[in-house]
Amino acid sequence: MRYEDLEQQPCSILRPLALLGDRWTLAVLRQAFSRVRRFEDFQTTLGLSRSVLSDRLDRLVAAGILNKHAYRDTHRTRHEYHLTNKGLDLYPVLTALRTWGDKYMAPQGPFAHYRHRHCGGDAEIHLTCSRCEQELSARDIELEMGPGLDAYAS
């Protein structure tokens, strides 16, 4: 299967992977969650080429994850990028990656602590059952086909 074909697959993991699955897109999102807004600031903090950054920002805008807002500096009109609600809903995905990275790729401990602003507790991801609220692992899950697969097959 080619990378370009992922967005056509009947799978809610592969489809987002087609949009978000390269390192620079996730890095741009990490910066957006850190309140980086301006093209120049993304470029400075990430150190990537203007063309790659422009492509990733355009892709995220087209997908409705970021909104592009014009502002005027002393010389010309420039743009800021703000997370939409769809973009904000990606925060648990990045938090899950960070949690995994802290556990397996930071042998000296986390590089940063993500704390609840009001009480100081750690921000954590928990997978729970919607019915009994029991915490779950991959071993507790069984796959059942959903209505989207029937619609895809039609």
PLY file of the C-alpha trace (Angstrom):
ply
format ascii 1.0
element vertex 154
property float x
property float y
property float z
element edge 153
property int vertex1
property int vertex2
end_header
0.00 0.00 0.00
1.29 3.46 -0.85
1.32 6.23 1.73
-1.05 8.28 -0.45
-3.62 5.47 -0.29
-3.93 5.57 3.50
-6.60 8.28 3.50
-8.89 6.04 1.42
-8.68 3.02 3.75
-11.68 2.09 5.92
-9.71 2.63 9.13
-9.86 5.51 11.61
-6.18 5.04 12.44
-4.84 5.01 8.87
-6.87 7.99 7.65
-5.52 10.42 10.26
-2.06 8.92 9.72
-2.21 10.11 6.09
-2.60 13.68 7.37
-0.60 13.65 10.60
1.90 10.86 10.09
5.06 12.76 9.25
7.40 14.20 11.85
7.10 17.83 10.76
3.30 17.91 10.97
3.41 16.63 14.54
6.22 19.06 15.36
4.14 21.97 14.00
1.21 20.83 16.14
3.42 20.57 19.22
4.47 24.19 18.67
0.88 25.30 18.06
-0.08 23.78 21.43
2.83 25.75 22.92
1.13 28.91 21.63
3.43 29.49 18.67
1.29 31.34 16.13
3.41 33.11 13.53
5.15 31.54 10.53
8.52 33.03 11.48
8.20 31.69 15.02
7.38 28.19 13.77
10.38 28.37 11.46
12.73 29.65 14.16
11.67 27.13 16.81
11.59 24.14 14.44
14.47 25.02 12.12
12.81 23.66 8.99
12.73 25.12 5.50
10.12 27.68 4.52
8.72 25.37 1.84
8.26 22.39 4.19
6.72 24.59 6.88
4.42 26.28 4.37
3.28 22.89 3.07
2.53 21.53 6.56
0.69 24.68 7.65
-1.35 24.74 4.42
-2.26 21.07 4.91
-3.38 21.66 8.49
-5.43 24.70 7.42
-7.05 22.75 4.57
-7.94 19.96 7.01
-9.59 22.43 9.41
-7.05 21.83 12.18
-5.61 25.36 12.05
-7.20 28.66 11.06
-5.10 31.24 9.24
-5.52 34.84 10.45
-4.01 37.88 8.76
-2.25 40.56 10.78
-0.29 43.59 9.70
3.25 44.33 10.81
5.08 47.52 9.88
5.84 46.39 6.33
3.25 43.88 5.13
0.40 41.55 5.88
1.46 38.32 7.55
-0.40 35.37 9.03
-0.92 33.70 12.36
-2.18 30.16 12.80
-4.63 29.23 15.55
-5.85 25.79 16.56
-9.51 25.14 15.78
-11.71 22.92 17.93
-10.78 20.07 15.59
-7.12 20.89 16.24
-7.60 21.15 20.00
-9.12 17.66 19.92
-5.68 16.36 18.88
-4.19 17.26 22.26
-4.81 13.80 23.78
-3.03 12.24 20.78
0.10 14.33 21.40
-0.18 13.72 25.14
-0.27 9.96 24.54
2.86 10.22 22.36
4.57 12.30 25.03
3.66 9.80 27.74
5.07 6.93 25.67
8.20 8.98 24.91
8.70 9.81 28.59
8.48 6.13 29.45
10.64 4.65 26.70
12.79 7.41 25.22
13.73 9.60 28.19
15.89 7.37 30.42
16.81 10.26 32.74
13.16 11.24 33.15
10.70 13.54 31.38
12.05 16.55 29.51
9.11 18.62 30.73
6.24 18.26 33.17
2.74 19.02 31.95
0.81 20.22 34.97
-2.81 21.09 35.61
-2.81 24.88 35.88
-5.22 24.92 38.84
-3.91 22.19 41.16
-0.45 21.29 39.83
-1.21 17.62 39.15
0.30 15.81 36.18
-1.66 15.68 32.93
-2.22 12.02 32.08
-4.08 9.95 29.50
-6.31 7.11 30.65
-8.23 4.71 28.42
-11.47 3.74 30.13
-14.65 1.87 29.30
-17.58 4.17 28.55
-19.98 1.86 30.39
-18.22 0.63 33.56
-15.39 3.21 33.63
-12.76 0.50 34.21
-9.28 1.44 33.02
-8.35 -0.55 29.90
-5.24 -1.80 28.11
-4.87 -3.26 24.62
-5.44 -6.72 26.10
-8.93 -5.70 27.24
-10.19 -4.63 23.81
-11.92 -6.64 21.11
-12.59 -5.27 17.66
-16.13 -5.11 16.30
-17.02 -3.72 12.88
-18.82 -0.36 12.91
-21.41 1.30 10.68
-18.75 3.21 8.74
-17.42 -0.05 7.30
-20.86 -0.95 5.92
-21.14 2.52 4.37
-17.62 2.18 2.90
-18.43 -1.23 1.36
-21.63 0.08 -0.29
0 1
1 2
2 3
3 4
4 5
5 6
6 7
7 8
8 9
9 10
10 11
11 12
12 13
13 14
14 15
15 16
16 17
17 18
18 19
19 20
20 21
21 22
22 23
23 24
24 25
25 26
26 27
27 28
28 29
29 30
30 31
31 32
32 33
33 34
34 35
35 36
36 37
37 38
38 39
39 40
40 41
41 42
42 43
43 44
44 45
45 46
46 47
47 48
48 49
49 50
50 51
51 52
52 53
53 54
54 55
55 56
56 57
57 58
58 59
59 60
60 61
61 62
62 63
63 64
64 65
65 66
66 67
67 68
68 69
69 70
70 71
71 72
72 73
73 74
74 75
75 76
76 77
77 78
78 79
79 80
80 81
81 82
82 83
83 84
84 85
85 86
86 87
87 88
88 89
89 90
90 91
91 92
92 93
93 94
94 95
95 96
96 97
97 98
98 99
99 100
100 101
101 102
102 103
103 104
104 105
105 106
106 107
107 108
108 109
109 110
110 111
111 112
112 113
113 114
114 115
115 116
116 117
117 118
118 119
119 120
120 121
121 122
122 123
123 124
124 125
125 126
126 127
127 128
128 129
129 130
130 131
131 132
132 133
133 134
134 135
135 136
136 137
137 138
138 139
139 140
140 141
141 142
142 143
143 144
144 145
145 146
146 147
147 148
148 149
149 150
150 151
151 152
152 153
